[in-house]
Amino acid sequence: MAVGTTPSLAADTGSPAVGSTLSGFELRDVRLLDGPFLQAQRLSAAYLLSLDCDRLLHSFRVNAGLPPKAPIYGGWESAPTWTDIHCQGHSLGHYLSGVAFMSAATGDKRMRQRVDYIVAELAACQKAGDTGLLCAFPEGPGLVAAFIADDSKVTGVPWYTLHKVYAGLRDAYQQTGSTQARDVLIRFADWAVVATRSLSDERFETMLGVEHGGMNEIFADLFALTGNPDYRTMATRFSHKATLVPLEKAQDHLDGVHANTTIPKIVGFQRVAEVTGAADYHSAAEFFWRTVVQTRSYATGGHGDAEHFYPVVDAAQHVFSAKGSETCGIYNMLKLTRMLFLQRPDAAYADFYERALYNGILASQDPASGMVTYFQGARPGYVKLYCTPVDSFWCCTGTGMENHAKYGEAIYFHNDRALWVNLFIPSAVTWRQQHATLTQTTRFPEAPSTRLRWTLARPTSLALHLRHPAWAPAVEVRVNGEVVAHADRPGSYVTVDRVWHSGDTIDLSLPMHVAAAPLPSAPDIFALTYGPLVLAGAFGNAGIPAGSDLVVNERKYGEYLNTPVPVPSLGDGDPEAIARAVRPGSDPLTFTMPDARGEPVELKPYHQVAHEHYATYWKIRDNAPAKA
């Protein structure tokens, strides 16, 4: 890329990655319209604006020998309970990404001002520190040097934490065009090149046994940006061969592995493949995605127990944990899914993305406070727990700063003359190359349809690929009121290729029904779904005082608000028969089903559950709560 042109660093910009089939639209070209996603975006924006940049920058300035301008925040940033994990400073990186995404997604000048302020402060820290390293660890740069020399002498995850700062600078450049962010990023990267150059390949690989985020992705992005061969070398050195090699061979060695240590590595493998053409890296990423989505994921799109993958045959022992579905893991799975879709526009990627977006990401936000979850466990009768505004700063608080700014990144995709509609979210996309805008008006999922309307500078021949979701047996497409297609191939696309005129409308029917979604290895344990939505049993808010589900210590999930709650038994029966017995309620997206005694059980979309007891999975004959 020529210096001074529109920024294009990574696969999540509007420009295609090397070898990709499609391009995504930049966030600045997609605007959300009224609906639950816009509401979530607004809540997230308000939270971002409530935070004090100087408090997030406190330790960076201290480590650079500069006086801090405000006291440090609590939780993972400074509290003794979490000192040993060495995540101090990760929140600043996530925050920089969050305000950069929000600046692009909304055009809010206040977000851009915060990007510029933080980047300038980090530049000042680099100048004062005189090495290029940016860190907020209490022990200062010496901790990083000690970790590189011998990771056994240092606790926690230094590279993981530094990765968040790298990513924040990349996103600041990519989303806002800040050339200062680019300069700070490159100097930071050059520090890492020099700091690790003397390490043997064996020592480097040993170092990667500790969680290191997506450092391979960052250096692949930098190689794409600059062409500097040092960055290509770093991208491959930071690609953990102990993880890569089995996946290249289509071997599933994921049992017992920390899930969100692993997924960012895979994102990096895919990015390395895009910028270097390494087919084996791409094969590893594809195999990993298929393995996790098809055999290791819950109906919500989440996975794991206590942050780890477990043997698939043991799913019944883990599914009812209060510590399932770490939200960070869903964030990274969606990132990987989008990257793979850009390479191959398979509707299976979009189906999973939609499911995880509703039931993992939209569901992660407290609609009252804007705070976000760490785990989203399925222990029957438990509750969602959310971070506090300034005393938690979990990893999922950080990804939560980004999640709700990025809803526009996967609704639409395009190539030279075709546009893909993947998600049914009220929004408008501007396709600059075609001088076109496509506006999507919908009440989905409350109403089973969506309408699209073209605004064009001139009549234009274009192909429109409309996703036929896997959950819809058949769909119908109308153009200007006339039926043009009936489709009965769920999990594919319906294509309408014609000369479009400004004002043309497209209506897509999206019939939904209640279905059972059994665990692959435990068919007597199942969730209920309605279209892409997981339906949760809703059991009221008894024993949940206002504000008590905003908590500080993520390690105590399963201990907070732990009073047992009776959960209805469904008795004997076939999951599909139980699904057929579900009846609509009086309000949109509400349902009831009979329990074993014939009493009604209230059901509602999981993403609408907040401040109440719930259940997302049911077991035939026995719904006893499982372990925390």
Secondary structure as UniProt FT lines:
FT   TURN            3..4
FT   TURN            11..12
FT   TURN            18..19
FT   STRAND          23..24
FT   HELIX           27..29
FT   STRAND          30..32
FT   HELIX           36..50
FT   HELIX           53..63
FT   TURN            64..65
FT   HELIX           75..77
FT   HELIX           80..85
FT   TURN            88..89
FT   HELIX           90..106
FT   HELIX           109..129
FT   TURN            138..140
FT   HELIX           141..149
FT   HELIX           151..153
FT   HELIX           158..176
FT   HELIX           179..196
FT   TURN            197..198
FT   HELIX           201..207
FT   TURN            208..209
FT   TURN            213..214
FT   HELIX           215..226
FT   HELIX           229..237
FT   HELIX           241..248
FT   TURN            249..250
FT   TURN            255..256
FT   HELIX           259..276
FT   HELIX           279..295
FT   TURN            299..300
FT   TURN            306..307
FT   HELIX           312..314
FT   HELIX           315..318
FT   TURN            319..320
FT   TURN            322..323
FT   HELIX           327..343
FT   HELIX           347..356
FT   HELIX           357..361
FT   HELIX           362..364
FT   TURN            367..369
FT   STRAND          372..373
FT   TURN            380..381
FT   STRAND          386..387
FT   HELIX           395..403
FT   TURN            404..405
FT   HELIX           407..409
FT   STRAND          412..414
FT   STRAND          418..421
FT   STRAND          427..431
FT   HELIX           432..434
FT   STRAND          436..441
FT   TURN            444..446
FT   STRAND          449..456
FT   STRAND          460..468
FT   TURN            470..471
FT   STRAND          475..479
FT   TURN            480..481
FT   STRAND          482..487
FT   STRAND          492..500
FT   TURN            502..503
FT   STRAND          505..509
FT   STRAND          514..519
FT   TURN            520..521
FT   STRAND          522..530
FT   TURN            531..532
FT   STRAND          533..538
FT   TURN            542..543
FT   TURN            546..549
FT   STRAND          550..551
FT   HELIX           554..556
FT   TURN            557..561
FT   HELIX           575..580
FT   STRAND          583..584
FT   TURN            588..589
FT   STRAND          591..594
FT   TURN            596..597
FT   STRAND          600..605
FT   HELIX           606..608
FT   STRAND          614..615
FT   STRAND          618..619
//
